[in-house]
Amino acid sequence: MAVIDSVESSLLYRVREANKNYCSKDEAISILNSLDDIADGFEFSKEINELFNIDTINSNNLTKIPTRRKIAEWIKDEDDDYFIKLDYVKEERERIDYSFGIVIGNGQKEKYYVDVVSDYNSTYLDCNNVKVINFIPKFEFLPKYDIFVTYIISKNKITIFSKFERYKDLNWDSRQLELTNSWRVDTKTLKPEEDLYCFFKDLLEKLDFAIINDIEGLVG
């Protein structure tokens, strides 16, 4: 009996230790709300503030995020326990069927369809998982920029997708995203929270610098 109790105690201890890295729903909401606060209160560089008016939007509206299909493809390849649901569409493909022309080496083209991942949706909506930071230029020379940040979570980790995009002016009143940049992907544990907060601030600093660097390329 003592041996059984010892084994059970050991298992209980190990489960408790492993559980320290996992979050309850309330803990996760608190952490993600803190990321909103960091984004809202982040002090961009002097150069950025001199050149742009800045507006930060926090929401759980994934339609604000461009090129989500790239994120969906990453999630599919990762095949992990994130709180998301993938969407698929049927795409037409073409192949050569040689079954009737095998003797003479000819084949017949035939169409077929495959399920291809097209988008994703979050299965948790109790907090924001989208941040769009608008940089509205103070000078006609400058294009508008946006920083896009979104993330997916599980009970113990968060993967953050981030990038900036430049807009092309179509005229004085309308613009369109150029969509030239790839997503940066960073996976972090939700705990300890302070490590995640420090990383998130550092990420915003890197995006700040990336925009400045892009502007320097425009100025020449």
N, C-alpha and C positions, 0 to 999 in steps of 0.2 A: 504493500500500500504506500509505503514511504517513497519507493522508487517511482511509482505512478504519479504521486503528488509532485515529486521533484521534476519529472518530465513535463507535467502540465504547467508547473510554475515557470519552467524554462521557456516553454512555448508562449505562455502569457507575457513573459518579459520581452521576448523577441517581437511579438506582435505589437506590444505597447511602444517599443523603440521604433519600429517601422512606421507606426501610426503617427509619430511626431512629425513626419514629413508630409502628412496629408492634412487637407483643410476641410472643415465643415462648411456648409453653405454660407453661414453667417461670416465665417472667417474669410472666405473667398470674396464675398461681396465687399467686406471692409477693405481688403487689399485692392480690389479693382476700383473702388471709389477713391482710394488714395491716389491711384494713378491719374484719375480725373483731376484731383486737386493739384498734383504735380504739373500736369499739362496746363491747367488754368493759371497757375502761379509762376510758371517758368519764365525766367528773365533771359530773353534772347540778347545777343551781343549788341553792343553800341552801334555797330555798322548796320545791322539788320533794322534796328529801331530808327536809325536815321533815314533809311531808304524806304521803309514800308510801314503801313498800318497793319496791325496783327489782330486777327480774330480767331479764337479757338472754339470749335464745336465738338462736344462730346455727345454721342448717341449710341443706340444699338441698331441703327439703320444701315445694313450692309450695302444697300444700293449706293451709298455715298463713296464706296470704295471701288476704284477702277481695276480692271484686269483681274477680277476675282477668280477667273478660271485658272490662272497660274497658281493661286493659293490652293484651290481645290485639287489641282494635280499634285501639289506637294503633299497635301493631307492624304490623298489616296496612296501615294508611294510610301508615306510614313507608316500608314496602317497601325495607328496607335489608339489609345483610349480617350481621345478628345471628345468633348461634348459638342459634337457637330453631326450633321446629316448631309451626306453628299447627294447632289442632283445629277442625273444622267440624261443624255439625249442620244437618239439613234443617228449615226452618221453613215452615209452611203459610201461604200468602198467598191473597188473593182478588182477582179482577178481573172486569170486565164484558166479556163477549164479545158484540159487536154484529153479528157476521157473519150472524145469522139475523133480526135485527130492524132492520137498517139503514134500511129503507123507512119504518117507523113510528116509528123513534127509540127502540125498546126494545132492551134487551140481556139476556143471561142471565148470572147469576153463575157463575163457575167457579173452582175451587181449583187452585192450583199450588204448587210447592215450590222454594225457593231455598236454596243453601248459605250459611250464615251462620257467621262465626267465633265460636267459643264459649269457647275457652281456648287456652293455649299451654304448651309444655314446653321446658325447656332441653335442648340437645344437648351440654352440657358439665356433668359432674357430679363433677369432681375437686376442687371447692372449694364453699364455701357461697355461696348467692346469696339467702338469706332471713335477715332479722333481725326478730325480734319482741321489743320491750322492754315488759315488763309493769310497770304501776304499780299496786301493790296499796295501797289507801287505809288510812291509820292512823286515820281518823275515819269514823264512820257517815254523816256528812253527805256525804262525798265519793263520787262514782262511781269505778269502776275505769276506767283508761285503758290503751290499748296504742298504741305506735308501731310501724308496719309499714314496713319498708324492703326492697325487692327490686330486683334489677337484671338487665339483659341486657347481654351484651358481644359485641363482634366482636374482630378482631385488634388494633384500634387505638383503640376507644372503648368507653365504658360509658354506658348510660342508667339513671339511678337513679329509681325510683318510690318516693315516700314520703308518708306521712300519719299523723295520729293519729286515733284513734276513741275515743269515749266509750261506756261500757256502760250499759245500763238495768238496774236491779235488778228482778228478777222476784219475789224474796223474799230472805231473808238468806243463802241458800245457792246461788242461781243468778242468772245475768245473761245478757243477750244484747246483741250489738253493735248500736248504733243505725245505723251505716253511713250517716252523713250527709255525710261529707267527701269531696272529690275528691282524686285523686292529683296530687301535685306531680311534674312531670317535668323532669329535668335531664340533659342530655347533655354529657359531658366526655371528653377524651382520656385514655387510660390513662397516657400519658407527657406531661410529666414527673410522676413519681409524687407528689412532694411537693405539687404543685399540687392533685392529686386528694385527697390526705390533708387538706390545709387546707380544701378545699371540704367534705369529708365531716364534719369537726368542726364547721364553721360550720352545716351542715345540721342536725345534732343540736341545736345551740344554738337554732336557729330553731324546731325542734319543741318543745324545752323551753319556750321563750317562749310558743308557741301554746297549750300545755296550761295554763300559768299564766294566760294571758289568758282561756281558757275558764272556769277556776275563778273568776276575778274576776267574770265574767258571772253565775255561779251564786250567788255571795255577794251580789251587788247593791251 
